[in-house]
């Protein structure tokens, strides 16, 4: 299952098989969120080994406009963080779905995936927010 799913708070999720078994959620911010934030100046990412809970903040991103929380879409443990991103925030909007991932989370409870939006539902939400 490599297609993306989305949270109502504008995180994208791509689920991958973990090398050790189980599943990994690769998480980042959507293009819609990045367009809204504009000029990014700082990011606080979770630490590897940190336990995260679905719907709870796991980091934050700061633009010249505001500071926004980054929410975990799943329950689990952060297994990897994209350190490259911290020094290259200006490039995040160019490739938010591949190079722009924030964290990889080993999923503890796959039922948290059930609350995610598919692409059509997320696009509809973005259209409603844009008005």
C-alpha positions as CSV (number, residue, x, y, z in Angstrom):
1,X,0.0,0.0,0.0
2,X,2.0,2.9,-1.3
3,X,-0.6,5.5,-1.9
4,X,-0.9,8.4,0.4
5,X,-3.5,9.1,3.0
6,X,-4.1,12.4,4.8
7,X,-5.1,13.8,8.1
8,X,-7.6,16.6,8.7
9,X,-4.6,18.6,10.0
10,X,-2.8,18.4,6.7
11,X,-0.2,15.7,7.3
12,X,0.3,13.1,4.6
13,X,1.0,9.4,5.4
14,X,2.5,6.7,3.2
15,X,2.5,3.2,4.8
16,X,5.4,0.9,4.0
17,X,6.4,-2.5,5.2
18,X,9.0,-2.4,8.0
19,X,12.1,-4.5,7.5
20,X,11.6,-6.1,10.9
21,X,7.9,-6.8,10.3
22,X,4.9,-4.6,10.9
23,X,4.3,-1.3,9.2
24,X,6.0,2.1,9.0
25,X,4.1,5.4,8.5
26,X,6.2,7.9,6.5
27,X,4.8,11.3,7.5
28,X,5.1,14.9,6.1
29,X,3.1,18.0,5.5
30,X,0.9,18.4,2.4
31,X,1.5,20.9,-0.4
32,X,-1.7,22.6,0.7
33,X,-0.4,23.2,4.2
34,X,3.0,24.4,2.9
35,X,1.3,26.9,0.5
36,X,-0.7,28.2,3.4
37,X,2.3,28.5,5.7
38,X,4.7,30.1,3.1
39,X,8.2,31.2,4.1
40,X,9.4,28.5,6.5
41,X,12.1,29.5,9.0
42,X,12.3,26.6,11.5
43,X,11.1,23.1,12.2
44,X,11.1,21.0,15.4
45,X,11.0,17.4,14.5
46,X,10.4,14.4,16.9
47,X,13.4,12.4,18.1
48,X,14.1,8.8,17.0
49,X,12.8,6.6,19.8
50,X,10.1,9.1,20.8
51,X,6.6,7.5,21.4
52,X,3.8,9.4,19.5
53,X,0.1,9.2,19.6
54,X,-2.5,9.7,16.8
55,X,-3.8,13.2,16.8
56,X,-1.2,14.6,19.3
57,X,1.6,17.0,18.4
58,X,4.9,15.4,17.6
59,X,6.7,18.6,16.4
60,X,6.2,22.0,15.0
61,X,6.9,24.1,11.9
62,X,7.4,27.8,12.0
63,X,6.9,30.3,9.1
64,X,7.1,34.0,9.1
65,X,3.3,34.0,9.7
66,X,2.9,31.5,12.5
67,X,4.0,28.4,14.4
68,X,2.0,25.3,13.6
69,X,2.0,21.9,15.3
70,X,2.8,18.8,13.3
71,X,0.5,16.0,14.4
72,X,1.2,12.3,14.5
73,X,-1.3,10.4,12.3
74,X,-0.7,7.1,14.1
75,X,0.2,5.6,17.5
76,X,3.8,4.3,17.5
77,X,7.5,5.0,17.9
78,X,9.6,7.3,15.7
79,X,12.3,5.2,14.1
80,X,13.8,7.8,11.8
81,X,13.8,11.6,11.3
82,X,14.6,13.5,8.2
83,X,17.5,15.6,9.4
84,X,18.2,16.9,5.9
85,X,15.0,18.8,6.2
86,X,16.1,21.1,9.0
87,X,18.7,22.7,6.9
88,X,16.7,22.7,3.7
89,X,13.3,24.0,4.7
90,X,13.3,26.4,1.7
91,X,13.1,23.3,-0.6
92,X,10.3,21.6,1.3
93,X,7.5,22.9,-1.0
94,X,9.4,21.7,-4.1
95,X,9.1,18.1,-3.1
96,X,6.8,17.6,0.0
97,X,5.9,14.0,-0.8
98,X,9.3,12.4,-1.4
99,X,12.3,14.4,0.0
100,X,10.0,16.3,2.3
101,X,9.1,13.6,4.8
102,X,9.4,14.5,8.5
103,X,9.5,11.2,10.3
104,X,9.1,7.5,10.0
105,X,6.9,5.9,12.7
106,X,6.7,2.2,13.4
107,X,2.9,1.8,13.8
108,X,1.9,0.3,17.1
109,X,-1.8,0.1,16.4
110,X,-3.0,-0.1,12.7
111,X,-6.5,0.9,13.7
112,X,-5.3,4.5,13.8
113,X,-5.0,4.3,10.0
114,X,-8.8,4.0,9.8
115,X,-9.4,7.7,10.6
116,X,-7.2,8.9,7.7
117,X,-8.7,10.5,4.5
118,X,-8.2,9.2,1.0
119,X,-7.1,11.7,-1.7
120,X,-10.6,12.6,-2.8
121,X,-11.8,13.3,0.7
122,X,-8.7,15.4,1.4
123,X,-9.0,17.4,-1.8
124,X,-12.6,18.1,-0.9
125,X,-11.6,19.4,2.5
126,X,-8.9,21.6,1.0
127,X,-11.4,23.1,-1.5
128,X,-13.8,23.9,1.4
129,X,-11.0,25.5,3.5
130,X,-9.9,27.6,0.5
131,X,-13.3,29.4,0.3
